[in-house]
Amino acid sequence: MSVRHHLSGRHAVITGGAGGLGRGIARALIEAGAGVELWDQDAAGLAQAVAELGRRATQRQLDIRDVNAVEAAADAAVVAHGRIDILINNAGVLGEVRPIWETMPENFQRVLQVNLFGAYLVTRAVVGRMLRQEPRRSPDGHPLRGHVVNIASIQGKEGMAMAAAYSASKAGLIALTKSVAKETAKEGIIVTAVTPAAAETAMAREISAERRADILSRIPMGRFVEVEEVARLVLWLSSDDCSFSTGGIFDLSGGRATY
């Protein structure tokens, strides 16, 4: 990956860091010069990811649904690195693929807890600490304290049959993005989200061949998005070149998006 953005001296937190998309984003940020701290519940996956990514990657095992664990992790990250410049809310689970009347309430609740409530807790903790940081200056001279990038989904825009919990959680994440962006617009914190179509990750491998074909048929480009394509957009959104796009929702749907 060619580096067009320079993140030397920046420190990032990436939730869901043990997964394929989290690792891909981490790799892009590291290649641009940043240090990354991966947050995930999966201890074995975290260890493997850090081994792959090298010395500028560290790990922290926690459940982002636990407010005390999140607060402690945010404090520890600031102590370890001095500041948090970038937050990537990437952690997510798919949930059941079935019509809503056949779903289990506990599964629906788990999807919302991880994908939306967890992102809220992490954003609450990290943005609260970003506000206390000394700002840097953008290339145009504007003060910047940090960047938050939320990994939403095209399903959060359109909804999708047999994915009510996932679609609802990602729609909520889009609204959370816009709300926090308005709250921090004058504080030098840039908050954005991306809405990818399906990517070739472990989550995509959870679905049936029939479901995969259905999703693929909705993408005019006729393919899933590559992890590296998501990572390149997240890299720009995490950089100081992104200094006036707060609240923006960036499409990565291969033409599927209807708005």
Backbone hydrogen bonds, N-H to C=O, Kabsch-Sander energy under -0.5 kcal/mol:
donor,donor_aa,acceptor,acceptor_aa,energy
4,R,2,S,-0.7
7,L,5,H,-0.6
7,L,32,A,-3.2
9,G,33,G,-0.9
10,R,7,L,-2.4
12,A,35,G,-2.7
13,V,86,I,-2.5
14,I,37,E,-2.4
15,T,88,I,-2.4
16,G,39,W,-1.4
17,G,14,I,-0.6
17,G,39,W,-1.9
19,G,16,G,-1.3
22,G,16,G,-0.5
23,R,19,G,-2.4
24,G,20,G,-2.1
25,I,21,L,-2.4
26,A,22,G,-2.4
27,R,23,R,-2.6
28,A,24,G,-1.8
29,L,25,I,-2.3
30,I,26,A,-2.7
31,E,27,R,-2.5
32,A,28,A,-1.1
33,G,30,I,-1.9
34,A,29,L,-2.5
35,G,10,R,-2.7
36,V,56,R,-2.8
37,E,12,A,-2.5
38,L,58,T,-2.9
39,W,14,I,-2.8
40,D,60,R,-1.5
43,A,41,Q,-1.1
46,L,42,D,-2.4
47,A,43,A,-2.3
48,Q,44,A,-2.2
49,A,45,G,-2.5
50,V,46,L,-2.6
51,A,47,A,-2.0
52,E,48,Q,-2.0
53,L,49,A,-2.4
54,G,50,V,-2.0
57,A,54,G,-1.8
58,T,36,V,-2.3
60,R,38,L,-2.3
62,L,40,D,-1.6
62,L,60,R,-0.5
64,I,62,L,-0.6
66,D,63,D,-2.0
67,V,65,R,-0.7
70,V,66,D,-2.4
71,E,67,V,-2.5
72,A,68,N,-2.3
73,A,69,A,-2.3
74,A,70,V,-2.5
75,D,71,E,-2.2
76,A,72,A,-2.5
77,A,73,A,-2.4
78,V,74,A,-1.9
79,V,75,D,-2.3
80,A,76,A,-2.6
81,H,77,A,-2.4
82,G,78,V,-2.4
85,D,11,H,-2.4
85,D,83,R,-0.5
86,I,11,H,-1.9
87,L,147,H,-2.5
88,I,13,V,-2.8
89,N,87,L,-0.6
89,N,149,V,-2.0
90,N,88,I,-1.3
98,R,96,E,-0.8
102,E,99,P,-2.3
103,T,99,P,-0.5
103,T,100,I,-1.1
107,N,104,M,-1.0
108,F,104,M,-2.1
109,Q,105,P,-2.6
110,R,106,E,-1.8
111,V,107,N,-2.2
112,L,108,F,-2.0
113,Q,109,Q,-2.5
114,V,110,R,-2.5
115,N,111,V,-2.7
116,L,112,L,-1.7
117,F,112,L,-2.7
118,G,113,Q,-2.0
120,Y,116,L,-2.4
121,L,117,F,-2.6
122,V,118,G,-2.4
123,T,119,A,-2.6
124,R,120,Y,-3.0
125,A,121,L,-2.2
126,V,122,V,-2.9
127,V,123,T,-2.7
128,G,124,R,-1.4
129,R,125,A,-1.1
130,M,126,V,-2.7
131,L,127,V,-2.2
132,R,129,R,-1.1
133,Q,130,M,-1.8
136,R,144,L,-3.0
138,S,142,H,-3.1
141,G,138,S,-2.4
144,L,136,R,-2.3
145,R,188,G,-4.1
146,G,188,G,-1.7
147,H,85,D,-2.4
148,V,190,I,-3.2
149,V,87,L,-3.0
150,N,192,T,-2.5
151,I,89,N,-2.7
152,A,150,N,-1.1
152,A,194,V,-2.3
154,I,196,P,-2.3
156,G,153,S,-1.4
157,K,153,S,-0.5
157,K,154,I,-1.1
158,E,154,I,-2.3
159,G,155,Q,-2.2
163,A,160,M,-1.4
167,S,163,A,-2.8
168,A,164,A,-2.6
169,S,165,A,-2.5
170,K,166,Y,-2.1
171,A,167,S,-2.3
172,G,168,A,-2.3
173,L,169,S,-1.7
174,I,170,K,-1.9
175,A,171,A,-2.1
176,L,172,G,-2.6
177,T,173,L,-2.3
178,K,174,I,-2.0
179,S,175,A,-2.3
180,V,176,L,-2.7
181,A,177,T,-2.2
182,K,178,K,-1.6
183,E,179,S,-1.7
184,T,180,V,-1.8
185,A,181,A,-0.7
187,E,184,T,-1.9
189,I,184,T,-1.3
190,I,146,G,-2.4
190,I,188,G,-0.5
191,V,189,I,-0.5
192,T,148,V,-2.6
193,A,248,G,-2.0
194,V,150,N,-2.2
195,T,250,F,-2.7
197,A,252,L,-2.2
200,E,225,V,-1.0
201,T,199,A,-2.1
205,R,201,T,-1.2
206,E,203,M,-1.3
207,I,204,A,-0.9
212,R,208,S,-2.5
213,A,209,A,-2.2
214,D,210,E,-2.0
215,I,211,R,-2.4
216,L,212,R,-2.7
217,S,213,A,-2.0
218,R,214,D,-0.6
218,R,215,I,-1.2
219,I,216,L,-1.4
221,M,254,G,-1.5
222,G,219,I,-2.4
225,V,198,A,-2.1
229,E,226,E,-0.6
230,V,226,E,-1.7
231,A,227,V,-2.6
232,R,228,E,-2.0
233,L,229,E,-1.4
234,V,230,V,-2.5
235,L,231,A,-2.4
236,W,232,R,-1.6
237,L,233,L,-2.4
238,S,234,V,-1.4
239,S,236,W,-1.4
242,C,239,S,-1.5
243,S,241,D,-1.1
247,G,191,V,-3.9
248,G,245,S,-2.1
250,F,193,A,-3.1
250,F,248,G,-0.5
251,D,249,I,-0.5
252,L,195,T,-1.7
256,R,253,S,-1.2
